[in-house]
Amino acid sequence: MRLALDAMGGDYAPQEAISGAIAAADVLKEETVIFLIGDEAVVRPKIPEKYQNKIQVVHAPEVIGMGEHPVKALSAKPQSSINIGYGMLKARKADAFCSAGNTGAMHVGAMFSVKSVEGIIRPAIAGLVPKEGGNYGVILDVGANAECKPDVLTQFAQLGDIYAREVLKIENPKVGLMNLGEEEEKGSLHTQAAHQYLKVSHLNFIGNIEGRDVFNDKADVIVCDGFVGNVILKMAENFYDLLSKRNKLDSYFDQFNYEEIGGSPILGINGNVIIGHGVSTAKAFKNILLMAEKMVESGLFHKIQEYFKN
């Protein structure tokens, strides 16, 4: 297995990305190789000799900054770590590509390189949600698509169902549509129509859910547009920060720490891609790579391709 990691992405690059790769190398499967993509003169000296075979450096002399315009930067910097990472993924020289760099560039880069799975209207960014029962659920979209029509929301449910089954290993996941009331006539015209689509789908659709149901076990897959999903995700992160400052954490609330999850996969593209938090630490980078290993092992994007062929 070959996992590519953008060494230059994130506020604390490259040191935290390198440290995370080293930590991951100790726990990933023996045959798994990590490709660190970045300025070789900077990256290579920071890798201890004993990891030289497990962690290989791919030279990328350019970096896309966090504040740069995604499309312009991808075009102007063909030798950037993000462009080279996507090039490796497209050429099947890597089985997954991970970065905590410019989120817009990561999303646009996916569309330009490996492209959407045939039949997918809009790929989604998925987030993991800690559940009261001790497991994780999945919520999508969490930021890629601010406004979504009913058919797009329905596809998000299908993508989430596949991810829950194949990666989270949940049998027959319960799918809930985020809304402002449980009654099917509640919500916007788009959510009302999406409810009708989902009601006649093959999915285990349990109906509308409300904000109070995000962290309980009512639904394993939470469907919403990227505007709502991003608000929920960022609120959960802030909730963890507030509890941490007050020393009120326990094993459940520890799971709200973004470092424990690692990153957010882009679902519905022809490859395994994970976007990390801009402030990712070594621990977060380690968990991004562990998430990538699970996605590759599950054959996730191949199963998504197969599903949407039908």
N, C-alpha and C positions, 0 to 999 in steps of 0.2 A: 504494500500500500504506500502511496506517495502523497503526502500532505504538504501543500504549499502555503507558507505564511508570509505575509507582507511585513518585513522587519522594520519598514520605515513608516508604517501607519500608526497613528495614535499620538496623543500628547506627550507620552513618555518614551517614544521610540528613539533609538532602536534598543536601548538597554532592557526595557521591560519585556519586549517581544523576544529578545534573545534569551533572557532568563526564563521566560515562560516555555520556550521551546526546549531548553535544557531540562526543566522540571518535567515536561511531558515526555521527553525521550526516555526517562526512567520508568515510566508506567505504560507507555504505548506498547503494542505488540512488537516482538523482537524484529519482525520483518518490515515494520513500518519505518519509512524514511521521511524526514522533514526537510523540505527545501525552504531555506530562509532567503527571501528576495530583498536585496538592498545593495547599498554601496559596499562592495567587497572589501575595500580598504578599511572600512569602519567595522563591518560585521565580523569578518573572519578572525581577527585577533581576539575577539571576545568569546570565542567558542573554545572550551578546553579541549586538549588534544584527544582525550578519550572519547569525545563525542564526534570526532571528525567524520566517521563513517555514517553515523546515525543522523547527523545534521549536516546537510550540504548547502553551500552558499551559491546562489544564482545572482550574478551581478546586474544591478539596475542603477544606473547613474543619476536618474531623475526621480523626483518626489512630487506628488500632487498634494498641495497644501490643503488643510482642513477648510479654508475659506475660499478656495478657488471654485470657479464655475465648472461644474462637472464636464459638460460637453466640450467646452473650450480647452480645458486642461487635458482631457483624454486625447484630443486631436493634436495639441501643441507638444505633448510630452510622450511620444511613443515608447521611450525607454524608461518610463516610470515604473515603479514597483507594481502598481495596480495593472497597468497594461501588460507587463510581462507575465504577471500571475494569471491573467485571463488568457493570454496566449498559450501558456502551458496547459491550462485546463482545456482549451479548445482543441489543442493538438494531442490531448490525452497523455501528456507527459506528467500530469498531476491528476490525482483522483478527487481532490478537493482544493479549494482556494479560500483562505481566510484573511481578513484584514480589519483593522480598527481605524483605517484611514477614512478619507472623505466618503461619507455615506452615499451622497448623490452620485459620485464617480463610481462607486461600487455597484449601485443599482443600474446606472446607465451603461456601465461597462458590461454588465451581464447581458443587457438587451442587445448591445452591439456585437458581442463576441459569441458566446454560446447560444444566445437567443432564447426565446420562449419555447416551451414545449408546444408542438402543433395542437391546436384546439384551445389553448389557454388564451383568454382575453387579456388578462393582466396578472403577471406574477405578483405574489404577496410576500411581505416580510412577516415572519412568524415570531412570536415571543412565547416563552415558557412561563407558566403560572403555577406557583406552589399551591397545592391543595391541602385542605384540612386533614385528609386521610393519609398524608405523607407522600403522595405521588405528585407528579406534575401534569398539568393540562396544557393545551396549546391555544393561543389567541392569535387571530389574524383577520385583517391586516393590522400592523402596528406602525405604519408610517409611509408606505410606498404610494398608497392611493387614497387621497383625502376624500373623494366623493366616488361612490360606487353604485352602479345600477344593480337591479335584482339578479341578473344572470351572473354578474361578477361576484356578488355575495354568495351565490349558490356554488360557484366554483371554489371560492375560499373554503366553504364547508367541506367540499370534496377533497381539497388539498390537505386540510387539517385532519380529516378522517384518515387519509393514507399515512400522514406523519404520525398520528397517534397510534395507529396499528403497527406500523413497521419500525419506528424508532422508539416510541415510548412503550411499546408492547402492550397496549390496551386492547382487549378483545371487545369488539362491538362498541366503539366509543359513542358516548352520548353527545349529540350536537345541539348547541343552544344558540339562538340568535339574540344578540344584545339589543335590548329595546328599553323603552321607558315604561313598560308595563307587560304583564304576562299575557293579557288578552291579545288574540291575533289581529284584532282591528286597530291596535295601538301603533303609534310610531309614524314615521314619514311614509310617503307613497312608496318609496323604494323598499323600506323594511316590510311594509304590508305585503307588497308583491313578492318579496323574497320569501316571506313566511309561507305563502301559497306554493311557491316552487319547491321549497324544502319539505313541505307537508306531503307531497306526492313523490318525493325522491326515494331512493333505496336506503338512504341514510337513517341512522337511529336518531331521528329528529325529535327532540323533547319539547319544542316550542320556544317561545320567547323567554329570555331570562333578564334579570335586572342587575344593576351594579352590585347589589348585596350578594349575588350568586357567583361572583368572579372567583372567589377563593374557597368556596365550599365544593362539595363533590356532585353538585347538581348536573354540571356539564363538563365533559372532558375536552370538547372543542368549542371555543367561543368565537362566534363570527361577528365581525363588525367592519366598518370602513376604517381607513388608516387614521383619520382624524380622531375618532373615538378611541381606537386601539392605542394610539400614541399617548393620549391623555391618561388612559388607565395605566399604561406601562410606566410613564414618568411619575405618576402619583404613587405607584407601588414602590418605586426606587426612593422617592422622597420620604415615604412612610418608614422605610428601613433606616434612612439616615436620621430621622427624628428619634426613633426608638434607640438607635445606637448611641446618640448623644446623651440619652437619658439612662443608659445602661439597663434597658428593659428587654434585651433580646433573649430568646431561647432557641432551641434547635429548629423550631418551625420558622420563626422570623429570620433566622440566619439564611434561609433559602431565598429571601427577598434580595439578598446581596447580589448585584449583577455579576460579581466575580465568581460566584458559585455556579452560575448558569453558563457564562462564557460569552455567548453571542446569540444572534438571531439569524436563522437560515432564510435564504430567499427560496421560496417554493414556486415551482412552475417553470423553471428554466432547465436547460439541458446540461446540468452539471450540479455539483455540490458546492455551494457558496455560503459562507457565514460572515456576517458583518458584526464586528465587535464594537463595544462602547469606546468612544473617543478617549476616555480616561482609563483605558484598560491597564491593569497591572500585570505582573508576571503570573499571578494566580489566574486571572481572567484569560490570559493567552494560553495557559496550560489547559484550561477547561474548554476553550474554543477548539483546540486540537483534539481533545477527547470527544467532543461533540461531533467533529468532522469524521473521526474514526467510526463512530456509531452510524453516521449517515452513509458512509461508504459501505460498511459491512451489510447494512440493510438493503442495499441496492435501491435506495429511495427514488432517485430521479428516473431510473429505468422503470420502476413500477408506476410512477406518475405518467411517463410516456405511454406505457401499455394501457393504462386506465383511460386516457383521453383519446386513444385510437378508436375505442368502441363507441 
